[in-house]
């Protein structure tokens, strides 16, 4: 069992390589869940609709999208609609019997809505309300097992459902980690536009090949830049939850999943 996260900034060519490699593994009899992001295309569509994206930095230093009601509607349209069905259609063409889902379907991903965001704007701390993002609390593993056991390949858009039935924006890397833990997956592979964690970003020759779980937080502080912070947190959550290994790997390569599983990227393992 493998869970793969394709980055939200992936180009069409990168998604094609991911789909081709996932289909290859599925046709070899492996069970794979594919989680995809939507950041790049959501931002483009939001600008076209006259509602440009707003990104905020938390007091802990992580950057995320501020999701007001209009942004949520755009995110649902792009992520659960355009991107999800595009990926499902391509996997079908490649012979993998994919089925598209988001976290609302069957309460696949349940989360608690954040009451407020504590953010930094310059040197000032502010509290933002009206945000539709959440913290993941539960995964409907039975639904995924039912699909996988019937020969389907789930393709998951990173949306969740609140206890009150509201749609929520949730981080795709954390979604993939939560699914990997719930399914007791052997491997979680998080693909992005860098080879893995770099000690001297953006120098790609400075790849850190292996990290023990108890060293992840130190690496977040010392080496992680931008979105890599959340990817490392996702990897840590997966390993702490029982996944044997989490791999941060390069989604720009041909056969990115296969390369990651055979020694590419940064491997996070339990101590």
C-alpha contacts under 8 A as a table, 3 or more apart, distances in Angstrom:
res1	aa1	res2	aa2	distance
1	X	30	X	6.73
1	X	31	X	5.05
1	X	32	X	5.95
1	X	183	X	7.87
1	X	184	X	7.83
1	X	185	X	4.90
1	X	186	X	5.74
1	X	187	X	7.09
2	X	31	X	6.45
2	X	32	X	4.91
2	X	33	X	6.47
2	X	180	X	7.43
2	X	185	X	5.54
2	X	186	X	6.08
2	X	187	X	5.10
2	X	188	X	6.03
2	X	189	X	7.71
3	X	32	X	5.71
3	X	33	X	4.80
3	X	34	X	6.02
3	X	35	X	7.50
3	X	176	X	6.61
3	X	179	X	7.43
3	X	180	X	5.81
3	X	185	X	6.87
3	X	187	X	6.47
3	X	188	X	4.92
3	X	189	X	6.34
4	X	32	X	7.28
4	X	33	X	6.22
4	X	34	X	4.88
4	X	35	X	6.04
4	X	176	X	7.04
4	X	188	X	5.93
4	X	189	X	4.81
4	X	190	X	6.01
4	X	191	X	7.58
4	X	257	X	7.67
5	X	34	X	5.94
5	X	35	X	4.65
5	X	36	X	5.58
5	X	37	X	7.58
5	X	172	X	7.37
5	X	173	X	6.63
5	X	176	X	6.08
5	X	188	X	7.86
5	X	189	X	6.20
5	X	190	X	4.74
5	X	191	X	5.94
6	X	10	X	7.14
6	X	15	X	7.40
6	X	18	X	7.28
6	X	34	X	7.40
6	X	35	X	6.29
6	X	36	X	4.76
6	X	37	X	6.27
6	X	190	X	6.53
6	X	191	X	5.21
6	X	192	X	6.87
6	X	251	X	7.26
7	X	10	X	5.39
7	X	36	X	6.28
7	X	37	X	5.26
7	X	38	X	7.73
7	X	190	X	7.50
7	X	191	X	5.71
7	X	192	X	5.03
7	X	193	X	7.69
7	X	251	X	7.57
8	X	36	X	6.54
8	X	37	X	3.65
8	X	38	X	4.36
8	X	39	X	4.66
8	X	40	X	5.83
8	X	41	X	7.85
9	X	37	X	7.41
9	X	38	X	7.10
9	X	39	X	6.05
9	X	40	X	4.83
9	X	41	X	7.75
9	X	192	X	7.59
9	X	193	X	7.67
10	X	13	X	7.89
10	X	14	X	5.65
10	X	15	X	6.21
10	X	40	X	7.65
10	X	192	X	7.24
10	X	193	X	7.33
10	X	251	X	7.53
11	X	14	X	5.12
11	X	15	X	6.32
12	X	15	X	5.14
12	X	16	X	6.16
13	X	16	X	5.04
13	X	17	X	6.43
14	X	17	X	5.13
14	X	18	X	6.30
14	X	251	X	6.34
14	X	252	X	5.57
14	X	253	X	7.54
15	X	18	X	4.96
15	X	19	X	6.04
15	X	87	X	7.88
16	X	19	X	5.17
16	X	20	X	6.10
16	X	90	X	7.95
17	X	20	X	5.15
17	X	21	X	6.16
17	X	253	X	7.51
17	X	254	X	5.74
17	X	255	X	6.13
17	X	256	X	7.12
18	X	21	X	5.23
18	X	22	X	6.04
18	X	251	X	7.39
18	X	255	X	6.82
18	X	256	X	6.40
18	X	257	X	7.05
19	X	22	X	5.13
19	X	23	X	5.99
19	X	87	X	7.17
19	X	90	X	6.98
19	X	91	X	5.99
20	X	23	X	5.20
20	X	24	X	6.16
20	X	91	X	7.43
20	X	94	X	6.87
20	X	255	X	7.49
21	X	24	X	4.95
21	X	25	X	6.41
21	X	255	X	5.20
21	X	256	X	7.00
21	X	257	X	6.30
21	X	258	X	7.06
22	X	25	X	5.26
22	X	26	X	6.21
22	X	32	X	7.18
22	X	34	X	7.93
22	X	257	X	7.14
23	X	26	X	5.00
23	X	27	X	6.04
23	X	91	X	6.28
23	X	94	X	6.23
23	X	95	X	6.78
23	X	96	X	5.40
24	X	27	X	5.29
24	X	28	X	6.40
25	X	28	X	5.08
25	X	29	X	6.76
25	X	30	X	5.63
25	X	31	X	7.86
25	X	32	X	7.72
26	X	29	X	5.23
26	X	30	X	4.84
26	X	31	X	6.09
26	X	32	X	6.64
26	X	96	X	6.44
26	X	153	X	7.74
27	X	30	X	7.16
27	X	95	X	7.38
27	X	96	X	6.77
31	X	148	X	6.49
31	X	153	X	7.20
32	X	148	X	7.99
32	X	153	X	6.20
32	X	154	X	7.52
33	X	153	X	6.06
33	X	154	X	5.20
33	X	155	X	6.22
33	X	156	X	7.63
34	X	153	X	7.64
34	X	154	X	6.34
34	X	155	X	4.84
34	X	156	X	6.22
35	X	155	X	5.78
35	X	156	X	4.67
35	X	157	X	6.14
35	X	158	X	7.19
35	X	172	X	7.02
35	X	175	X	7.67
35	X	176	X	6.08
36	X	84	X	7.67
36	X	155	X	7.45
36	X	156	X	6.44
36	X	157	X	5.81
36	X	158	X	7.05
36	X	172	X	6.84
37	X	79	X	7.25
37	X	157	X	6.84
37	X	158	X	6.63
37	X	172	X	5.73
38	X	41	X	5.78
38	X	42	X	5.85
38	X	75	X	7.59
38	X	78	X	7.05
38	X	79	X	5.40
38	X	83	X	7.20
39	X	42	X	5.26
39	X	43	X	6.19
40	X	43	X	5.42
40	X	44	X	6.48
41	X	44	X	5.01
41	X	45	X	6.14
41	X	78	X	7.11
42	X	45	X	5.24
42	X	46	X	5.95
42	X	74	X	6.75
42	X	75	X	5.84
42	X	78	X	6.00
42	X	79	X	7.49
43	X	46	X	5.05
43	X	47	X	6.24
43	X	52	X	6.79
43	X	53	X	5.73
44	X	47	X	5.30
44	X	48	X	6.36
45	X	48	X	4.97
45	X	49	X	6.19
45	X	74	X	7.47
45	X	78	X	7.90
46	X	49	X	5.13
46	X	50	X	6.32
46	X	51	X	5.07
46	X	52	X	5.13
46	X	53	X	6.40
46	X	71	X	7.29
46	X	74	X	6.64
47	X	50	X	5.12
47	X	51	X	5.50
47	X	52	X	4.38
47	X	53	X	7.14
48	X	51	X	7.54
48	X	52	X	7.91
49	X	52	X	7.81
51	X	70	X	7.78
51	X	71	X	7.50
53	X	65	X	7.13
53	X	66	X	7.61
53	X	71	X	7.57
54	X	65	X	5.94
54	X	66	X	5.59
55	X	63	X	6.58
55	X	64	X	5.51
55	X	65	X	4.46
55	X	66	X	5.65
56	X	63	X	5.57
56	X	64	X	5.60
56	X	65	X	6.30
56	X	66	X	6.37
56	X	119	X	6.42
56	X	120	X	7.37
56	X	121	X	7.81
57	X	60	X	7.90
57	X	61	X	5.79
57	X	62	X	5.54
57	X	63	X	4.41
57	X	64	X	6.54
57	X	119	X	5.46
57	X	120	X	5.68
57	X	121	X	7.50
58	X	61	X	5.20
58	X	62	X	5.43
58	X	63	X	6.38
58	X	64	X	7.86
58	X	117	X	7.48
58	X	118	X	5.98
58	X	119	X	4.30
58	X	120	X	5.98
59	X	62	X	7.64
59	X	118	X	6.47
59	X	119	X	5.48
59	X	120	X	5.86
59	X	125	X	7.61
62	X	226	X	6.96
62	X	227	X	7.55
62	X	229	X	6.72
62	X	230	X	7.30
63	X	226	X	6.72
63	X	227	X	7.15
66	X	131	X	6.34
67	X	70	X	7.75
67	X	71	X	5.28
67	X	72	X	5.68
67	X	130	X	7.97
67	X	131	X	5.10
67	X	132	X	5.31
67	X	133	X	6.45
67	X	169	X	7.13
68	X	71	X	5.25
68	X	72	X	6.10
68	X	130	X	5.93
68	X	131	X	5.03
68	X	132	X	5.95
69	X	72	X	5.10
69	X	73	X	6.39
69	X	130	X	7.67
69	X	131	X	7.53
69	X	132	X	6.86
70	X	73	X	5.18
70	X	74	X	6.40
71	X	74	X	5.08
71	X	75	X	6.05
72	X	75	X	4.95
72	X	76	X	6.11
72	X	132	X	6.86
72	X	167	X	7.94
72	X	168	X	7.41
72	X	169	X	6.89
73	X	76	X	5.19
73	X	77	X	6.22
74	X	77	X	5.10
74	X	78	X	6.15
75	X	78	X	5.23
75	X	79	X	5.63
75	X	80	X	7.73
75	X	169	X	7.77
76	X	79	X	5.38
76	X	80	X	5.30
76	X	81	X	6.77
76	X	159	X	7.59
77	X	80	X	6.00
77	X	81	X	5.03
77	X	82	X	6.68
78	X	81	X	5.24
78	X	82	X	4.92
78	X	83	X	6.02
79	X	82	X	6.20
79	X	83	X	5.29
79	X	84	X	5.98
79	X	157	X	5.84
79	X	158	X	7.44
80	X	83	X	6.65
80	X	84	X	5.26
80	X	85	X	7.49
80	X	101	X	7.23
80	X	102	X	6.03
80	X	157	X	5.44
80	X	158	X	8.00
80	X	159	X	7.81
81	X	84	X	5.57
81	X	85	X	5.94
82	X	85	X	5.66
82	X	86	X	6.07
83	X	86	X	5.06
83	X	87	X	6.19
84	X	87	X	5.32
84	X	88	X	6.18
84	X	100	X	6.13
84	X	101	X	7.70
84	X	155	X	6.98
84	X	156	X	7.30
84	X	157	X	6.34
85	X	88	X	4.91
85	X	89	X	5.89
85	X	100	X	6.57
86	X	89	X	5.19
86	X	90	X	6.27
87	X	90	X	5.16
87	X	91	X	6.21
87	X	155	X	7.66
88	X	91	X	5.22
88	X	92	X	6.21
88	X	98	X	5.50
88	X	99	X	6.30
88	X	100	X	6.10
88	X	155	X	6.78
89	X	92	X	5.10
89	X	93	X	6.33
89	X	98	X	7.86
90	X	93	X	5.03
90	X	94	X	6.31
91	X	94	X	4.96
91	X	95	X	6.34
91	X	96	X	5.23
91	X	97	X	6.99
91	X	98	X	6.18
92	X	95	X	5.12
92	X	96	X	5.15
92	X	97	X	5.48
92	X	98	X	6.12
93	X	96	X	7.49
96	X	152	X	7.58
96	X	153	X	6.81
97	X	151	X	7.14
97	X	152	X	5.21
97	X	153	X	5.97
98	X	152	X	5.44
98	X	153	X	4.37
98	X	154	X	5.77
98	X	155	X	6.66
99	X	152	X	6.46
99	X	153	X	6.07
99	X	154	X	5.12
99	X	155	X	6.01
100	X	154	X	6.06
100	X	155	X	4.82
100	X	156	X	6.15
100	X	157	X	7.84
101	X	104	X	7.96
101	X	105	X	6.17
101	X	154	X	6.90
101	X	155	X	5.98
101	X	156	X	4.88
101	X	157	X	6.26
102	X	105	X	5.73
102	X	108	X	7.18
102	X	109	X	7.84
102	X	156	X	5.21
102	X	157	X	4.57
102	X	158	X	6.28
102	X	159	X	5.58
102	X	160	X	7.12
103	X	106	X	7.60
103	X	107	X	5.99
103	X	108	X	4.60
103	X	109	X	4.28
103	X	110	X	7.00
103	X	156	X	7.35
103	X	157	X	6.97
103	X	158	X	6.57
103	X	159	X	4.83
103	X	160	X	4.17
103	X	161	X	6.14
104	X	107	X	4.93
104	X	108	X	6.02
104	X	109	X	6.63
104	X	110	X	7.80
104	X	159	X	6.77
104	X	160	X	5.48
104	X	161	X	4.99
104	X	167	X	6.78
105	X	108	X	5.72
106	X	140	X	7.58
106	X	143	X	7.35
107	X	110	X	6.00
107	X	139	X	7.80
107	X	140	X	6.57
107	X	160	X	7.60
107	X	161	X	6.32
108	X	139	X	5.53
108	X	140	X	4.68
108	X	141	X	7.57
108	X	143	X	7.22
108	X	160	X	7.42
109	X	136	X	6.94
109	X	137	X	7.73
109	X	138	X	5.99
109	X	139	X	4.82
109	X	140	X	6.53
109	X	159	X	7.34
109	X	160	X	4.84
109	X	161	X	6.29
109	X	175	X	7.78
110	X	136	X	6.02
110	X	137	X	5.77
110	X	138	X	5.09
110	X	139	X	6.33
110	X	160	X	5.46
110	X	161	X	4.99
110	X	162	X	5.82
110	X	163	X	7.16
111	X	134	X	5.46
111	X	135	X	5.10
111	X	136	X	4.15
111	X	137	X	5.02
111	X	138	X	6.81
111	X	160	X	5.95
111	X	161	X	5.95
111	X	162	X	5.12
111	X	163	X	7.15
111	X	168	X	7.62
112	X	134	X	5.14
112	X	135	X	5.29
112	X	136	X	6.60
112	X	137	X	6.89
112	X	162	X	5.45
112	X	163	X	6.69
113	X	132	X	6.61
113	X	133	X	5.82
113	X	134	X	4.20
113	X	135	X	6.57
113	X	162	X	6.21
113	X	168	X	7.03
114	X	117	X	7.06
114	X	131	X	7.23
114	X	132	X	7.32
114	X	133	X	6.12
114	X	134	X	5.23
114	X	135	X	7.01
115	X	129	X	6.82
115	X	130	X	7.94
115	X	131	X	7.65
116	X	127	X	6.33
116	X	128	X	5.55
116	X	129	X	4.78
116	X	130	X	7.31
116	X	131	X	6.88
117	X	127	X	5.52
117	X	128	X	5.00
117	X	129	X	6.52
117	X	131	X	7.47
118	X	125	X	6.87
118	X	126	X	5.78
118	X	127	X	4.68
118	X	128	X	6.51
119	X	125	X	5.68
119	X	126	X	5.32
119	X	127	X	6.28
119	X	128	X	7.38
120	X	123	X	6.49
120	X	124	X	5.60
120	X	125	X	4.66
120	X	126	X	6.19
121	X	124	X	5.31
121	X	125	X	6.38
121	X	126	X	7.11
128	X	131	X	7.30
132	X	167	X	7.54
132	X	168	X	5.23
132	X	169	X	6.20
133	X	168	X	4.90
133	X	169	X	4.49
133	X	170	X	5.74
134	X	160	X	7.63
134	X	162	X	7.74
134	X	168	X	5.92
134	X	169	X	6.43
134	X	170	X	5.70
135	X	170	X	6.96
136	X	160	X	7.64
136	X	170	X	7.34
136	X	174	X	7.81
136	X	175	X	7.40
136	X	178	X	7.69
138	X	178	X	7.85
139	X	178	X	6.90
139	X	179	X	6.43
139	X	182	X	6.43
140	X	143	X	5.70
140	X	144	X	7.00
140	X	182	X	7.96
141	X	144	X	5.18
141	X	145	X	6.10
141	X	179	X	7.43
141	X	182	X	5.77
141	X	183	X	6.11
142	X	145	X	5.06
142	X	146	X	6.08
143	X	146	X	5.15
143	X	147	X	6.44
144	X	147	X	5.18
144	X	148	X	6.05
144	X	154	X	7.13
145	X	148	X	5.03
145	X	149	X	5.80
145	X	183	X	7.68
146	X	149	X	5.34
146	X	150	X	6.24
147	X	150	X	5.16
147	X	151	X	6.50
147	X	152	X	5.21
147	X	153	X	7.17
147	X	154	X	7.10
148	X	151	X	5.18
148	X	152	X	5.10
148	X	153	X	6.19
148	X	154	X	7.35
149	X	152	X	7.37
157	X	172	X	7.76
158	X	169	X	6.81
158	X	170	X	5.83
158	X	171	X	6.51
158	X	172	X	5.06
158	X	175	X	6.42
159	X	167	X	6.72
159	X	168	X	5.66
159	X	169	X	5.05
159	X	170	X	5.65
160	X	167	X	5.82
160	X	168	X	5.02
160	X	169	X	6.42
160	X	170	X	6.41
161	X	164	X	7.84
161	X	165	X	5.61
161	X	166	X	5.46
161	X	167	X	4.84
161	X	168	X	5.85
162	X	165	X	5.05
162	X	166	X	5.08
162	X	167	X	6.48
162	X	168	X	6.75
163	X	166	X	7.45
170	X	174	X	7.66
170	X	175	X	7.14
171	X	174	X	5.41
171	X	175	X	6.24
172	X	175	X	4.89
172	X	176	X	6.19
173	X	176	X	5.17
173	X	177	X	6.27
173	X	190	X	7.05
173	X	230	X	6.89
173	X	231	X	5.75
173	X	234	X	5.60
174	X	177	X	4.95
174	X	178	X	6.06
174	X	230	X	7.54
174	X	231	X	7.64
174	X	233	X	7.66
174	X	234	X	4.86
174	X	237	X	7.95
175	X	178	X	5.14
175	X	179	X	6.17
176	X	179	X	5.17
176	X	180	X	6.11
176	X	188	X	7.50
176	X	234	X	7.66
177	X	180	X	5.07
177	X	181	X	6.26
177	X	188	X	6.98
177	X	234	X	5.38
177	X	235	X	6.56
177	X	237	X	6.42
177	X	238	X	4.88
178	X	181	X	5.21
178	X	182	X	6.15
178	X	237	X	7.64
178	X	238	X	6.75
179	X	182	X	5.04
179	X	183	X	6.07
180	X	183	X	5.29
180	X	184	X	5.88
180	X	185	X	5.02
180	X	186	X	7.98
180	X	187	X	7.50
180	X	188	X	6.33
180	X	238	X	6.52
180	X	243	X	6.72
181	X	184	X	4.98
181	X	185	X	6.46
181	X	238	X	5.71
181	X	241	X	5.43
181	X	242	X	6.28
181	X	243	X	6.02
182	X	185	X	7.82
184	X	242	X	6.69
184	X	243	X	6.11
185	X	188	X	7.15
185	X	243	X	5.74
185	X	244	X	7.66
186	X	243	X	5.57
186	X	244	X	5.33
186	X	245	X	6.85
187	X	243	X	6.22
187	X	244	X	6.13
187	X	245	X	5.26
187	X	246	X	5.79
187	X	247	X	7.61
188	X	235	X	7.58
188	X	238	X	7.47
188	X	243	X	7.34
188	X	245	X	6.55
188	X	246	X	4.62
188	X	247	X	6.18
189	X	246	X	5.86
189	X	247	X	4.78
189	X	248	X	6.12
189	X	249	X	6.96
189	X	257	X	7.11
189	X	260	X	7.18
190	X	231	X	7.23
190	X	246	X	7.58
190	X	247	X	6.08
190	X	248	X	4.93
190	X	249	X	6.14
191	X	248	X	6.05
191	X	249	X	4.95
191	X	250	X	5.50
191	X	251	X	4.72
191	X	256	X	7.70
192	X	195	X	7.61
192	X	196	X	7.83
192	X	248	X	7.61
192	X	249	X	6.50
192	X	250	X	5.53
192	X	251	X	5.01
192	X	252	X	7.51
193	X	250	X	5.88
193	X	251	X	5.81
193	X	252	X	6.13
194	X	197	X	7.71
194	X	204	X	7.35
194	X	249	X	7.11
194	X	250	X	5.30
194	X	251	X	7.48
194	X	252	X	7.86
195	X	198	X	7.85
195	X	204	X	6.74
195	X	207	X	6.95
195	X	248	X	7.48
195	X	249	X	5.21
195	X	250	X	4.25
195	X	251	X	7.85
195	X	264	X	7.80
195	X	265	X	5.47
195	X	266	X	7.74
196	X	207	X	6.32
196	X	208	X	7.27
196	X	209	X	7.96
196	X	248	X	4.94
196	X	249	X	4.94
196	X	250	X	6.41
196	X	265	X	4.82
196	X	266	X	5.07
197	X	207	X	5.82
197	X	208	X	5.74
197	X	209	X	7.97
197	X	223	X	7.38
197	X	224	X	6.85
197	X	228	X	7.32
197	X	248	X	7.15
197	X	265	X	7.72
197	X	266	X	6.09
198	X	201	X	5.26
198	X	202	X	7.01
198	X	203	X	6.93
198	X	204	X	6.51
198	X	205	X	7.84
198	X	206	X	5.18
198	X	207	X	4.52
198	X	208	X	5.85
198	X	223	X	6.68
198	X	224	X	7.56
199	X	203	X	7.99
199	X	206	X	5.41
199	X	207	X	6.40
199	X	208	X	6.51
199	X	223	X	5.37
200	X	203	X	5.48
200	X	204	X	7.91
200	X	206	X	5.82
200	X	223	X	7.19
201	X	204	X	7.07
201	X	206	X	7.57
201	X	223	X	7.54
201	X	225	X	7.49
203	X	206	X	5.73
204	X	207	X	6.08
207	X	265	X	7.54
207	X	266	X	7.27
208	X	211	X	7.51
208	X	265	X	7.95
208	X	266	X	5.90
209	X	264	X	7.93
209	X	265	X	6.24
209	X	266	X	4.48
209	X	267	X	6.12
210	X	266	X	5.43
210	X	267	X	4.76
210	X	268	X	5.99
210	X	269	X	7.65
211	X	215	X	6.40
211	X	216	X	6.64
211	X	266	X	7.27
211	X	267	X	6.21
211	X	268	X	4.90
211	X	269	X	6.54
212	X	215	X	5.38
212	X	216	X	6.78
212	X	268	X	5.83
212	X	269	X	5.27
212	X	270	X	5.89
212	X	271	X	5.54
213	X	216	X	5.43
213	X	236	X	6.12
213	X	239	X	7.12
213	X	240	X	7.54
213	X	268	X	6.13
213	X	269	X	5.67
213	X	270	X	5.06
213	X	271	X	5.92
214	X	217	X	7.28
214	X	270	X	7.70
214	X	271	X	6.71
215	X	218	X	5.44
215	X	219	X	6.44
216	X	219	X	5.08
216	X	220	X	6.19
216	X	232	X	6.95
216	X	233	X	7.83
216	X	236	X	6.83
216	X	268	X	7.97
217	X	220	X	4.97
217	X	221	X	6.41
218	X	221	X	5.26
218	X	222	X	6.20
219	X	222	X	4.98
219	X	223	X	5.35
219	X	224	X	6.54
220	X	223	X	5.74
220	X	224	X	4.77
220	X	229	X	5.77
220	X	232	X	7.00
221	X	224	X	6.54
224	X	228	X	5.36
224	X	229	X	5.32
224	X	232	X	8.00
225	X	228	X	5.53
225	X	229	X	6.40
226	X	229	X	6.20
227	X	230	X	5.68
227	X	231	X	6.58
228	X	231	X	4.91
228	X	232	X	6.10
229	X	232	X	5.33
229	X	233	X	6.29
230	X	233	X	4.88
230	X	234	X	6.03
231	X	234	X	5.04
231	X	235	X	6.20
231	X	248	X	7.49
232	X	235	X	4.97
232	X	236	X	6.11
232	X	248	X	7.91
233	X	236	X	5.05
233	X	237	X	6.13
234	X	237	X	5.13
234	X	238	X	6.20
235	X	238	X	5.17
235	X	239	X	6.31
235	X	246	X	5.25
235	X	247	X	7.29
235	X	248	X	7.83
235	X	268	X	6.63
236	X	239	X	5.25
236	X	240	X	5.99
236	X	246	X	7.76
236	X	268	X	7.18
237	X	240	X	5.16
237	X	241	X	5.99
238	X	241	X	5.05
238	X	242	X	6.55
238	X	243	X	5.45
238	X	245	X	7.91
238	X	246	X	6.85
239	X	242	X	5.28
239	X	243	X	4.70
239	X	244	X	6.16
239	X	245	X	6.11
239	X	246	X	6.59
239	X	268	X	7.35
239	X	269	X	6.37
239	X	270	X	5.98
240	X	243	X	7.24
240	X	270	X	7.05
243	X	246	X	7.20
244	X	269	X	6.60
244	X	270	X	7.18
245	X	267	X	6.62
245	X	268	X	5.78
245	X	269	X	4.96
245	X	270	X	7.40
246	X	267	X	5.82
246	X	268	X	5.15
246	X	269	X	6.73
247	X	260	X	6.76
247	X	261	X	7.87
247	X	265	X	6.29
247	X	266	X	5.51
247	X	267	X	4.50
247	X	268	X	6.17
248	X	260	X	7.88
248	X	265	X	5.43
248	X	266	X	5.06
248	X	267	X	6.50
249	X	256	X	7.49
249	X	260	X	5.82
249	X	264	X	6.35
249	X	265	X	4.17
249	X	266	X	6.42
250	X	253	X	6.28
250	X	256	X	6.47
250	X	260	X	7.71
250	X	264	X	7.85
250	X	265	X	6.57
251	X	256	X	5.54
252	X	256	X	7.21
253	X	256	X	5.35
255	X	258	X	5.44
255	X	259	X	6.16
256	X	259	X	5.18
256	X	260	X	6.11
257	X	260	X	5.19
257	X	261	X	6.27
258	X	261	X	5.20
258	X	262	X	6.27
259	X	262	X	5.15
259	X	263	X	6.57
259	X	264	X	5.45
260	X	263	X	5.63
260	X	264	X	4.26
260	X	265	X	5.94
261	X	264	X	6.79
